[in-house]
Amino acid sequence: MSSRILEGKVGVVFGVANKRSIAWGIAKAWAAAGARLIFNFQGERLKENVEELVAEFGGDVPLYPCDVTKDEEISAFFGKVREHTSRIDLMLHSVAFAPKEALEGEFVNTTRQAYAMAHDVSAYSLVGLAREAAPLMTEGGSIVAMTYYGSEKVIPHYNVMGVAKASLEASARYLAYDLGGKKIRVNCISAGPMQTLAARGISGFGEMMKHYQDHAPLHRSCTMEELGAMGVFLASDGAASITGQVLYVDGGYQIMGM
């Protein structure tokens, strides 16, 4: 397989926060495989981080604000994308949020507001972004969303985020059905736990990492490079008939019953 298998492809990347972001790991792999990328940043606070990172690619990498909870910002972002290209081939959705208090204590105490916010940012945003991206995917395309096993099994303290990830995965399946006629594929990568900024906000994260080492068939979770490789595969023609799927990159943990 050529190392430049995404040569000539153009992608949009949502969700880079810092160098440990899964979004950044996959974006780097896409760029190394030849893709030209356009990035979002969520709020001025993160702009500098993302600017610093994309500078690694050299040249002038487009970078625009986009709050995924606001339809007008999504629309404006894709308006900017059209100034750079008439076609995109790839989209990465690595966006999730729930209030900190919703990731502590018991799920039964999740407030209506926290539940709505988690679903808006973490699941509905995929629908809103796909709706704007699809008309630009004139030659077909690949949409990749990041998820986690807490969507199908209870992970203590993951709480409302697990429910939102279940919604994200179901949304990906319905989008795969809607967009399949346009040769647009929609898949999720379910990553094992990793030392990211988001993960460190989950109570008991250290124990979770140890649990994977003890119980996963490969005795570990996954690396950023492995997630990047899966991202490249799903973006490539090698995955041309794969859509609506959740692919697990988690050391095999998902197959275990006990």
N, C-alpha and C positions, 0 to 999 in steps of 0.2 A: 504493500500500500504506500503510495507516494506520501512524503511528509508534507506536501503542499496541496493536500486534497481539497482544500477550501479556496484555492486560488480563484480570484475573480468574483467570489461571493461577498455580499455586503450584509452586515448584521447590526442589530441594535441590542444594547445590553442595559438591562435595568437591575439595579440592586448592588452596585459596587459601593462599599462604605469605606473599606481600608484594605491593606495588603493581605489580610487573612480572610477576606470575603470569598466564599465559594464562587460568587459571580466573577471575581477578579481571576481566580484560578482558571475558570472556563474561558473567560475572555482572552487570557494570555495564550491558552491552547488554540483557540480559534485564530488568533492573530498569527501564531507560529505556523499554523496550517495554511495561511495565506489570505484569510478573510480581512476585509476592511471594516472597521467597527465605528459605531456612533454610540456615545454613552449618555445616560441621564445622571443627574445628581438630585438628591432629595434635600432641598433647602441649602441655604448659603453655608451652614455649618460644615457640610460635607464636601462642598465644592472644591476647597483647597486640596483635601485628601485625594479626590478623584483626579484633579488636574495633575497632581504630582505623579500619580501612578501612570496615567495615560502618556505622560511625557516620556516614559520608557520606550514607547513605540516610535519616538522621533516624529518629526513633521508636525502637522497641525491636525490633531485628532478632534473631531467635533464632539462637543460636550454641552448639553443643554439642561435647564431645570425641568423637572417633571414630578409633580406631586400626584401620585397615582390615584389619590382619592378625589381628584378634581377632573371632570371630563374636559373642561376647557383647557387645562394644562396638558392633558394627553393629546388633545387635538392640536394644540400649539406646538408640542414637541414634534409630532409627525409632520407638521407644516415645515418645521426647520429641517427635518430629515429630507423632505422633497427638494430643498434647496441644494442638497449635496448629491442626491441620486434619484433616479426615476424608478428604481427597483431595489427591494431588499429580499434577501433569501433566508435570513436567520433572525430569530428573536430569542433572547434569554430573559426569563422571568425569575428573579431571585429576590423576591420582595415579600417580607412578612413582618407583622408587628402585632403585639398585644401588650396592654399596659402591664407593668411589672407586677402589680398586685394580683393580676389575674393568673400569673405563673407561680404563685405561692399559695399555700393553703389548699382548700378543697375546691374542686370544679363546681360543686353545688352552689358555691357562693359567688360564682361569676355574675357580674352585673349585666344588665341589658346593654348598657353602653359599651362595656368591654367586649361583649359577645359581638355586637354589631361592628365595632371598630376592627376586631381581629378578622372578621369575614370580609369587610370592605377592603382592607389593605392586602390581606394575604390571599384571598380567593377571587373576589369580584374583579380586582385589578387585572387579572389574567384575561378576563372577558373583555374589559374595556380596552386593553392594549391590543388584543388580538383583532378586535373589530376595526381598529385604525391601521394595524399592520397588514391585514389580509389584502386590501386593495393594492398595496405596493408589492405584494408577492406574486407578480404577474407571470412568473415562470415556476410557480410552486414555491414551497419553502418548508422550513423546519422551525417549529416553536418548541422550546424546551423550558420546563418549569421545575423548580427545585422543591422537593417534598421530604417527608420523613415518616418513618415507621409508626410514629405516634398517631398517624391518621387511621390505622386499623387495629392497633392494640394499645392498651392503656400504658402510658409511660408516666409514672407519678410526677406531678408538678408541671407536665407539659400542658395539661388542662385544655383551655379553650383553643390553644394553638393546634392541638391534635384534631379537634373538631373542624377548625378552619382548613387544615391540610386535607382532611377528608373531603371537604367541599371543593378544594382546589383540584384534587384528583378527579372527582366526578365532573367538574367543569371542563377539565382537559378532555375527558372522554366525549362529552357532548360537543365540544369544539372540534374534536377530531372528526366526528360525524358530519357536522355542518360544513367543514372546510375541506373535507377529503376530495370533493369534486373539483376543487381548484388546485389539487396536488399539494395541499398544505398539510403537513403532518404535525401532530401535537402530542408530545410525550413528557413524562415526568421522570426525573432522576431522584431516587430516594437514597440520600446519602446517610451513611452511618455517622455517629457523633464525631464532631471535629472541633478543634480549639478555635472557634470563631467568636467574634464579639457577641453575636446573638446567643450562641450556646452558653457563654459564660453567665448569661442572665438567668439560666435555668437552675433552680435549686437542686443540689445533689449531682451536678454534672460530672464531677470527678469519679463518683461511684459508678456512674453510667459507663464511663470509659473503661474502668476496670472490669465491669460486667461483660463488656464485649471481648476483652482480652481473655476472660475465663471461659466464655460460652460460644463465641462465634467459631465456626469451623476453621477459619484462618487465624484465629486467636488475635484478632485486631479489628479495627474499624476500616478506615480507608485513608488514602492520602489525597492531597489536592491534585497531584499529577494524575492519579487514577480517575478522579472526577473530570478533570480536563480531557482525558482520553475518551471517556464516555460521551462528553459533550461534543467532541469532534466527530465521533462515530455517528451520533444521532443527527448531526448537521450534514453528514456526508451522504453520498449516493449509496453507500453500503447499507444504510438504514432505510432505503427507498420504500420498502413495504411495511415498515413498522410505524404504527400510529395508535394513539389512545392507550398506550402502555405505561406502566410504572416499572422502571428498571432499577433494581437494587444494587447499589455499590456500597456494601456494608460488611465485607468479610464473610458473607453467607449467614449472618445473624438471623435474617428474616425466615429462613427455613426451619429454625429450631423450635421444637415444642417445649423442651425443658432442658 
